């Protein structure tokens, strides 16, 4: 993979992450009058950049990575829920 493609995809991931973080902040501000939280903004930005970078390096589509992440979260949730049921 060329450095040009890597930089291009990383740049797109960066811009999309910025837009997504700004949109999320605007929605939260409108609904709850939430103050700007730099750590939340940076976390959203970092997640977007990591997904973009992983997608570029592995050749896996970002949507597929998001679906894989959702599946992992569901497995963890079901495991914890089943553990609670078994303990009670």
C-alpha positions as CSV (number, residue, x, y, z in Angstrom):
1,X,0.0,0.0,0.0
2,X,1.4,3.3,-1.0
3,X,1.9,6.2,1.5
4,X,-0.3,8.4,-0.7
5,X,-3.3,6.1,-0.3
6,X,-2.6,5.7,3.5
7,X,-2.4,9.5,4.0
8,X,-5.5,10.1,1.8
9,X,-7.6,7.5,3.7
10,X,-6.3,8.8,7.0
11,X,-7.2,12.4,6.0
12,X,-10.8,11.3,5.1
13,X,-11.1,9.5,8.4
14,X,-9.9,12.6,10.2
15,X,-12.4,14.9,8.5
16,X,-15.3,12.5,8.9
17,X,-14.4,12.1,12.6
18,X,-14.4,15.9,13.1
19,X,-17.7,16.2,11.4
20,X,-19.2,13.3,13.4
21,X,-17.9,14.8,16.7
22,X,-19.2,18.2,15.9
23,X,-22.6,16.8,14.9
24,X,-22.7,14.8,18.2
25,X,-21.9,17.8,20.2
26,X,-24.5,19.9,18.4
27,X,-27.2,17.3,19.0
28,X,-26.3,16.9,22.7
29,X,-26.2,20.7,23.1
30,X,-29.6,21.1,21.6
31,X,-31.2,18.3,23.6
32,X,-29.6,18.8,27.0
33,X,-27.7,22.0,26.8
34,X,-24.5,20.0,27.4
35,X,-21.2,21.9,27.7
36,X,-18.4,21.1,25.4
37,X,-16.3,18.2,26.8
38,X,-12.8,18.1,25.1
39,X,-12.2,14.5,26.3
40,X,-15.4,13.3,24.7
41,X,-14.5,15.1,21.4
42,X,-11.0,13.6,21.4
43,X,-12.4,10.2,22.1
44,X,-14.8,10.4,19.1
45,X,-12.0,11.7,17.0
46,X,-9.6,8.9,18.1
47,X,-12.2,6.2,17.4
48,X,-12.8,7.5,13.9
49,X,-9.1,7.7,13.1
50,X,-8.5,4.2,14.4
51,X,-11.3,2.8,12.4
52,X,-10.1,4.6,9.3
53,X,-6.5,3.4,9.8
54,X,-7.5,-0.2,10.5
55,X,-9.8,-0.2,7.5
56,X,-7.0,1.1,5.3
57,X,-4.3,-1.3,6.6
58,X,-6.5,-4.4,6.5
59,X,-8.6,-3.6,3.4
60,X,-11.8,-4.2,5.4
61,X,-14.6,-1.7,4.9
62,X,-15.3,0.6,7.8
63,X,-19.0,-0.5,7.9
64,X,-17.8,-4.1,8.3
65,X,-15.5,-3.0,11.2
66,X,-18.4,-1.2,12.9
67,X,-20.6,-4.3,12.5
68,X,-17.8,-6.5,14.0
69,X,-17.5,-4.0,16.9
70,X,-21.3,-4.1,17.5
71,X,-21.2,-7.9,17.5
72,X,-18.3,-7.9,20.1
73,X,-20.3,-5.6,22.3
74,X,-23.4,-7.8,22.1
75,X,-21.4,-10.9,23.0
76,X,-19.9,-9.1,26.0
77,X,-23.4,-7.9,27.1
78,X,-25.0,-11.3,26.7
79,X,-22.1,-13.0,28.6
80,X,-22.4,-10.5,31.5
81,X,-26.3,-10.8,31.5
82,X,-26.1,-14.6,31.5
83,X,-23.5,-14.5,34.3
84,X,-25.9,-12.3,36.4
85,X,-28.8,-14.7,35.8
86,X,-26.7,-17.7,36.8
87,X,-25.6,-16.1,40.0
88,X,-29.1,-15.2,41.2
